[in-house]
Amino acid sequence: MNPVMMRIGEISIKWYSIILLFAVIVGISLLMKEGKKHNYPKDFIFNLCFWAIIFGFIGARAYYVIFNWKEYASNPISIIKIWEGGLAIHGGLLAGFLTMIVYCRKYNVRLFKICDMAVPGVILAQSIGRWGNFFNGEAHGGIVAKTLLEQFHIPDFIIKGMYINGNYYHPTFLYESLWCLLGFIVLILIRHYKYLKVGGLTCFYLCWYSVGRFVIEAMRTDSLMIGGFKVAQIISVVLFILAILGLMIQSRKGKFEDLYSEPNHETIHF
């Protein structure tokens, strides 16, 4: 699979970059729409997205580089070449969340209400972004027979793209993309539940993504490792436990208490 979409002189525009850009635009658009529904100022949401995305990308790259330091130590300049791949979603989520904490505290806005509005767009952006891995020929699983991929009814162009250096590989990027897409649909359905608590959608997102990532990560061959364990699986377990605890805490609230569906009445001054 050719990772280059087009060339303009000496400049190569890669599919990876274009797909990530599209994913970001989709995520922002969904959050902006939900923010308007809940009476949050457009500028407040846009500025939040701006900073969360910038620090999210920095965090995603830093996370990946830290766990692959031997690869970058001899050539530090390659650290900035994010167009070649090498972004870790858990690092991006952590950095983006920390940015949201600072931003929401600055304007005295409820953090988890904003998180709830954001997570459907986040998981849909993750679904789209995984296709950048496809064009880069990364984030795939182990060697597999072509006949098995055909039995899974995987489209032919994906099977051809998974033929790398003489072998066919499990398209784990596809599995995660579909899992995230299904998660997006589930989150949208849950969002219409009239007794949904603030923070509930965020917890459901963490549960859903963590389960899928834990299972799919077991199939991947390019995982970040620490002490013989896959980092993504460790983080998935931690996030799943935290999300379950969050849901348990919410279950102790009254039926009509702290509902997500209640519009924002906070006054936000820029």
C-alpha positions as CSV (number, residue, x, y, z in Angstrom):
1,M,0.0,0.0,0.0
2,N,1.4,3.4,-1.1
3,P,1.4,5.7,2.0
4,V,1.8,8.8,-0.3
5,M,-1.4,10.4,-1.4
6,M,0.2,13.0,-3.8
7,R,3.5,14.8,-4.4
8,I,3.9,18.5,-4.9
9,G,7.5,19.0,-6.1
10,E,9.7,17.7,-3.3
11,I,6.8,17.6,-0.8
12,S,5.0,14.3,-0.1
13,I,1.4,14.5,1.3
14,K,0.7,11.2,3.0
15,W,-2.6,9.5,3.5
16,Y,-1.8,9.2,7.3
17,S,-1.8,13.0,7.7
18,I,-4.9,13.6,5.6
19,I,-6.9,10.9,7.4
20,L,-5.9,12.2,10.8
21,L,-6.9,15.7,9.8
22,F,-10.3,14.5,8.6
23,A,-10.7,12.6,11.9
24,V,-10.0,15.7,13.9
25,I,-12.5,17.8,11.9
26,V,-15.2,15.2,12.4
27,G,-14.5,15.0,16.1
28,I,-14.6,18.8,16.5
29,S,-17.8,19.1,14.4
30,L,-19.6,16.7,16.6
31,L,-18.5,18.4,19.8
32,M,-19.4,21.8,18.5
33,K,-22.9,20.5,17.6
34,E,-23.4,19.0,21.1
35,G,-22.0,22.1,22.8
36,K,-24.5,24.3,21.0
37,K,-27.3,21.9,22.2
38,H,-26.2,22.4,25.8
39,N,-25.8,26.2,25.5
40,Y,-22.0,26.3,25.6
41,P,-20.5,29.3,23.7
42,K,-19.0,28.4,20.3
43,D,-15.7,30.1,21.1
44,F,-15.4,28.2,24.4
45,I,-15.7,24.8,22.6
46,F,-13.5,25.8,19.7
47,N,-10.7,27.0,21.9
48,L,-11.0,23.9,24.1
49,C,-10.6,21.7,20.9
50,F,-7.7,23.8,19.7
51,W,-5.6,23.3,22.9
52,A,-6.7,19.7,23.6
53,I,-5.8,18.6,20.0
54,I,-2.4,20.4,20.1
55,F,-1.4,18.9,23.4
56,G,-3.1,15.6,22.5
57,F,-0.8,15.2,19.5
58,I,2.2,16.1,21.6
59,G,1.2,13.6,24.3
60,A,0.5,10.9,21.7
61,R,3.9,11.4,20.2
62,A,5.8,11.7,23.5
63,Y,4.1,8.5,24.8
64,Y,5.2,6.6,21.7
65,V,8.8,8.0,21.7
66,I,9.2,7.2,25.5
67,F,8.4,3.5,24.9
68,N,10.6,3.4,21.8
69,W,13.4,5.5,23.0
70,K,16.1,3.1,21.7
71,E,14.8,3.7,18.2
72,Y,15.0,7.5,18.5
73,A,18.0,8.0,20.7
74,S,20.5,7.7,17.8
75,N,18.4,10.1,15.6
76,P,16.5,12.6,17.8
77,I,15.4,14.6,14.8
78,S,13.1,11.8,13.7
79,I,11.0,12.5,16.8
80,I,9.2,15.3,15.0
81,K,8.4,13.2,12.0
82,I,4.9,12.3,13.0
83,W,3.8,12.0,9.4
84,E,5.7,8.7,9.3
85,G,3.4,7.3,12.1
86,G,4.1,6.7,15.7
87,L,1.3,8.2,17.7
88,A,-0.1,6.4,20.7
89,I,-3.8,7.0,21.4
90,H,-3.5,6.5,25.1
91,G,-0.8,9.2,25.3
92,G,-3.1,11.5,23.3
93,L,-6.1,10.8,25.5
94,L,-4.1,11.4,28.7
95,A,-2.6,14.7,27.4
96,G,-6.0,15.8,26.0
97,F,-7.7,15.1,29.3
98,L,-5.1,17.0,31.3
99,T,-5.6,19.9,29.0
100,M,-9.3,19.8,29.5
101,I,-8.8,19.7,33.3
102,V,-6.8,23.0,33.1
103,Y,-9.2,24.6,30.6
104,C,-12.4,23.7,32.5
105,R,-10.9,24.8,35.8
106,K,-9.9,28.1,34.3
107,Y,-13.5,28.9,33.2
108,N,-15.1,27.1,36.2
109,V,-16.9,24.6,33.9
110,R,-17.9,21.0,34.8
111,L,-15.1,18.8,33.4
112,F,-17.1,15.6,33.0
113,K,-20.0,17.3,31.3
114,I,-17.6,18.4,28.6
115,C,-16.0,15.0,28.5
116,D,-19.4,13.4,28.0
117,M,-20.1,15.8,25.1
118,A,-16.7,15.0,23.6
119,V,-16.4,11.2,23.8
120,P,-18.7,10.3,20.8
121,G,-16.6,12.5,18.6
122,V,-13.4,11.1,20.1
123,I,-14.3,7.4,19.4
124,L,-15.5,8.2,15.9
125,A,-12.3,10.1,15.2
126,Q,-10.4,7.0,16.5
127,S,-12.3,4.8,14.1
128,I,-11.4,7.1,11.2
129,G,-7.8,7.6,12.3
130,R,-7.0,3.8,12.3
131,W,-7.2,3.9,8.5
132,G,-4.0,6.0,8.6
133,N,-2.3,2.9,10.0
134,F,-3.6,0.9,7.1
135,F,-1.9,3.2,4.5
136,N,1.3,3.2,6.6
137,G,1.3,-0.6,6.8
138,E,1.4,-0.6,10.6
139,A,-0.8,-1.6,13.6
140,H,-1.4,-5.0,12.1
141,G,-1.5,-8.4,13.7
142,G,0.5,-11.6,13.1
143,I,0.9,-13.6,9.9
144,V,-2.2,-15.2,8.7
145,A,-3.3,-17.2,5.7
146,K,-5.0,-15.3,2.9
147,T,-7.9,-17.8,2.9
148,L,-8.7,-17.0,6.5
149,L,-9.0,-13.3,5.6
150,E,-11.3,-14.2,2.7
151,Q,-13.4,-16.3,5.1
152,F,-13.9,-13.2,7.3
153,H,-15.3,-11.4,4.1
154,I,-12.6,-8.7,4.4
155,P,-12.6,-6.5,1.3
156,D,-10.1,-7.4,-1.3
157,F,-8.3,-4.1,-1.2
158,I,-7.6,-4.5,2.5
159,I,-6.3,-8.0,2.0
160,K,-4.0,-6.7,-0.7
161,G,-2.9,-3.9,1.7
162,M,-2.1,-6.5,4.4
163,Y,0.3,-8.3,2.1
164,I,3.6,-7.0,3.5
165,N,7.0,-8.3,2.7
166,G,5.7,-11.6,1.3
167,N,3.1,-12.4,4.1
168,Y,-0.5,-11.6,4.9
169,Y,-1.3,-10.1,8.3
170,H,-4.3,-9.7,10.5
171,P,-5.8,-6.2,9.8
172,T,-6.1,-5.3,13.5
173,F,-6.4,-1.7,12.5
174,L,-9.7,-2.7,10.8
175,Y,-10.9,-4.6,13.8
176,E,-10.3,-1.6,16.1
177,S,-11.8,0.8,13.6
178,L,-15.0,-1.3,13.4
179,W,-15.1,-1.6,17.2
180,C,-14.8,2.1,17.6
181,L,-17.5,2.7,15.0
182,L,-19.9,0.4,16.8
183,G,-18.9,2.1,20.0
184,F,-19.9,5.5,18.5
185,I,-23.3,4.1,17.7
186,V,-23.7,2.7,21.2
187,L,-22.7,6.0,22.8
188,I,-25.2,7.9,20.7
189,L,-27.9,5.6,21.8
190,I,-26.9,5.8,25.4
191,R,-26.8,9.6,25.2
192,H,-30.6,9.6,24.6
193,Y,-31.3,7.8,27.9
194,K,-33.1,10.4,29.9
195,Y,-31.7,9.4,33.3
196,L,-28.0,9.4,32.1
197,K,-25.8,11.0,34.7
198,V,-23.0,13.5,34.0
199,G,-19.9,11.4,33.6
200,G,-21.8,8.3,32.6
201,L,-21.0,8.6,28.9
202,T,-17.3,9.0,29.6
203,C,-17.3,5.9,31.8
204,F,-19.2,3.9,29.1
205,Y,-16.6,5.1,26.5
206,L,-13.7,4.0,28.7
207,C,-15.3,0.6,29.3
208,W,-16.1,0.0,25.6
209,Y,-12.8,1.1,24.2
210,S,-10.7,-0.6,26.9
211,V,-12.4,-4.0,26.3
212,G,-11.9,-3.8,22.6
213,R,-8.3,-2.5,22.8
214,F,-7.3,-5.2,25.3
215,V,-8.5,-8.0,23.0
216,I,-7.2,-6.5,19.8
217,E,-3.8,-5.6,21.3
218,A,-3.2,-9.2,22.1
219,M,-3.2,-9.8,18.3
220,R,-0.8,-7.0,17.4
221,T,2.9,-7.5,16.7
222,D,4.1,-3.9,17.2
223,S,2.9,-3.2,20.7
224,L,4.7,-0.9,23.1
225,M,6.1,-3.1,25.9
226,I,7.2,-2.7,29.5
227,G,8.6,-5.5,31.6
228,G,7.3,-8.1,29.1
229,F,3.8,-6.8,29.2
230,K,1.9,-4.8,26.6
231,V,1.5,-1.2,27.8
232,A,-1.9,-0.8,26.0
233,Q,-3.3,-3.8,27.8
234,I,-2.2,-2.5,31.2
235,I,-3.6,0.9,30.6
236,S,-6.9,-0.7,29.3
237,V,-7.3,-2.6,32.5
238,V,-6.7,0.4,34.6
239,L,-9.1,2.6,32.6
240,F,-11.7,-0.1,32.7
241,I,-11.5,-0.4,36.5
242,L,-11.7,3.4,36.9
243,A,-14.7,3.5,34.6
244,I,-16.5,0.8,36.6
245,L,-15.8,2.6,39.8
246,G,-17.2,5.8,38.3
247,L,-20.4,4.0,37.2
248,M,-20.8,2.6,40.7
249,I,-20.5,6.0,42.3
250,Q,-23.0,7.4,39.9
251,S,-25.5,4.6,40.7
252,R,-25.7,5.9,44.2
253,K,-27.2,9.2,43.1
254,G,-30.9,9.9,42.9
255,K,-32.8,9.1,39.7
256,F,-33.2,12.7,38.7
257,E,-30.0,14.0,40.2
258,D,-27.1,15.3,38.0
259,L,-28.6,14.5,34.6
260,Y,-26.6,14.9,31.4
261,S,-29.7,16.1,29.6
262,E,-29.9,19.2,31.7
263,P,-28.7,22.2,29.6
264,N,-25.8,24.3,30.8
265,H,-26.7,27.3,32.9
266,E,-23.1,28.4,33.7
267,T,-21.9,31.8,32.8
268,I,-18.6,31.6,30.9
269,H,-16.5,34.7,30.5
270,F,-13.6,34.9,28.1
